[in-house]
Amino acid sequence: MSVKIPNGTTFEIAATLSLAKLFTAISNAKPAVLTAAAHGLQS
């Protein structure tokens, strides 16, 4: 579920949680880019 707030923020609430995905690096780009080794996700 997500709600857009008038100031442009999107507030999101997860319905379910899973195991954490650890990342090794994060950039200052907009949007941010994360690097993770052996994450099991598709690009």
Buried (B, 14 or more C-beta within 10 A) or exposed (E): EEEEEEEEEEEEEEEEEEEEEEEEEEEEEEEEEEEEEEEEEEE
